[in-house]
Amino acid sequence: MLDKLGLIMNGALRKNIFVVGAVIVRDGLVLCAQRGLEGSLPGLWEFPGGKIESGESKPEALRREISEELGCGVSVGHEITTTVHEYEFGIVHLTTFYCQIEEGAPSLSEHSEMRWLKPSDLDSLDWAPADIPTIDIISSELA
């Protein structure tokens, strides 16, 4: 049964988690970030970003998260898609946006690795499930 707070499965309430992800494009390449081995989804690849805090718009949350995670400033472009994926830890609602770096250069702080890949090569990585629909869209849009 689905309610306002989450999905109840086997008597356990699933928490809804609202996050944003940045599809950062530079010279026709897309920035991919590998999650560290600590925390949820260890070692999987994702578009960098994070949780939306209370009172933030999605673009505001994305600019803050990229500044915190990658140490650079981005401009947020148009929305790509919103996906919903149920993980063991909760139901993730991921909204992705095209972004451009406006200041600084991405550096690792929370991720273990980052790579710049052609859109056609994105499927060569082991992605977090919530990010996969975005890959399908941008692979065709940026081809």
N, C-alpha and C positions, 0 to 999 in steps of 0.2 A: 504494500500500500504506500503510495506517495503522499506526503504531506508537506506543509510549508517549511519544515526544518530539515527534511531529508527522507531518504528511502529506508524503510524498515525491512530488514532481511533477517530471518531467523531470530527475530526478537531484538535485534541490535539496531539502534538508530544510526544512520549514516549521515555524517556532517557534510553540508554543502560548502565547498571551498571555491571562491571566485578569484581567478588569477588572470594575468595578462602575459603575453609573450611577444617579443620583438623579432620580426623577420628583418634583420639588418642587412641591407644590400649595398655592396660597394664594388664597383667595376664589374658588374654582372655576377658577382659571387655572393653567397649567402653565409652569414656567420652561424655556425653550429657550436653548441656548448655541451660538454659532457659533464653530467652530474658527478659529484665526488662519491667516494665509497661510503661516506657516512650519511645517514638520513634515508629518506624514502627514495625509491627508484634508483638505487646506486648503480653508477656506471652507464646509465642510459643517456642518450643524447636528447637535447631539447632546444627550443628557442628560448634565449634568456629572458627573464622576467620574474614575476612573483605575485604575491597576494595583493589584492586591493584592500587598502585600509579604509576604515569608516570615514565617510565624507569626501573621499577621493573620486575623481572621475577615472575612467579607464586610462586615458592618455596621461593624466597626472601620475597615476600609479606606475605606469610603464616608464616614464622619465625618471621617477625616483628610484625604481628598482634597477634600471640600467646604470644609473649613477652609482648606486651602492654596490652592485655586483661586478660591473665592468670598469668603473672609474671613468666613464666618458659620458658626454651629453648627446642626446639624440633628439631629432625632430620626429614626431609621430605622424605618419601619413594615414591612408585610408585603412579601414578595418578589412581584414581578409575573411575571417570566419569565427564562429563560436562553436566549440565542440564540448560535449559533455561525456565524461568517461568515469566509470565507477572503479575505484581502486579499493584495496582492503582498508585503507585509512580514511576514505571518504569519497564523495562525488565531486570531481573537479570540473568546473565550468571554465574553460580556457578560451579567451578571446585574443586573437593574434592581429597584429597591425604591421604594415610595412613601415620601416624606420630608416633614417639616414643618420650617420654620425655627424654631429655638428661641431663638437669640440673634444679634443683628447683622442686617445687610442684605446681600444679595449685591452684590458689586462685581467689576468686570472686572480680571483680572490675566493670565490665559492666553488668554482668549477675546477675539474682536474685537467681539462684540455679544451682547446677551441680550434676549430678549423674553418677555413673559408672554402666553400665548395660550389661548383656549378650546380644550378638547379637540377640538372639531369643526373647528378651524382648523389643527391641527398638520400636516396633510398639505399645507399651502400652502408649506412650507419644503423645501429640498433637504437631506434627512437622510442621515447616514452609514448605509450598508446594515444594519449590525448593530442599529441603533436602530429600524428600521421595524417589526419584529414587536411591539415594545412599544407603538408608536403605535397599531397596530391594536387591541390589548387595551385600553389606557386610553381610547381614543375611545369604545369601547362601555361600559366600566365607569363612566366619569365623565359620560356623556351625560345 
